[in-house]
Amino acid sequence: MNKKILIGTFGAMIINDEATQGYYLVKWITEPCTVQEDTVMKGVEPQHSAFAGEKICDAVFWNQLPNAIDWYTPMSKREGLVMIRLSMY
């Protein structure tokens, strides 16, 4: 999995939200890593934990521009920083 996520590239976080196209666009800002001990995930509401042994990666959300299809703009790192739990399907 680490070979597919590179700092500065983009990914999609699949969600169940009818106000979106079914995903959030994110830009990876760290390399994926395995959590060594349980930790509270940054930028996740409601609050969740990543458990020891799970793979995570830090990212910044990009917002879809209103009235535009497939156009996005980055949130500031302060507002848009999120820790994403990675999984393989």
N, C-alpha and C positions, 0 to 999 in steps of 0.2 A: 504494500500500500504506500509506503514512503516514496516509492519511485514515481507515483502518480501525482503527488501533491508537492508543488514547488513554491517557495516564497515568491510572491508577486504575481502568481497565476490566480485564476478564478475557479470557483466551484459553486454548486447549488445545494442548498439545504432544503430538502423536501419538507413541506408543511401541509397542514390541512386548514387552509384559510381561503375562503371564497373571494376575499378582497384582493387576492394575488393570483398569479398564474399557477399557483401550486408549489412555489418554491421561493426562497430568498436567495439572492445573489450575494456571494461573499468573496473577498480577496484574502488569500492566505498570507499571514504575516509571520508565521513561525513554521518550522518543520514539524511534522507529526511526531509525537512521542508517546511512550507508554507511561501511564500514571503509576508512580511508585507507592503512593499511599492515598487513601480517600481524600478528595479535595472538593471544595465548593466550586462549581462552574461559574466563571465570570460572564456577566451579561445575559443570564438566562432567567426569565420570569415565567412561572414561579420558580423559585430556587431549586436546583437539582445538584446532585453530587456525581462526580466521576469516581469510579471505584478502582482500587489498585488492580493493575493489569489491563485496564481499558486504554484504547488509543484515543488521543485527543489532538486538536490543533487549534491555534488561535487564529481568528479572522476578523475582518471588519465588514459590516453590512454595507451593501449598496442599495439605495432606494430607487424604485421605479419612478420615473418622471411622470407627473400627472398628464393625462391626455396624450401620452406617447406610448408606442408599442416597442418593446425591447430596447428602451433607452433608460440608462441608470446613472446615478450620481453617487459618489461615496459619502458616507456619514463620517463625521470626525472620529478619530480613534477614541476620544473621550466618550462619545455617545454610542458609537457603533461597535465597540470591541466586544467580542463574544468568544467563548471557548466552545468548540463543537466536538461532540463525541462522534468518532468515526466508526462506521460499521460497513461490512461487506455484504452485499446481497447476491 
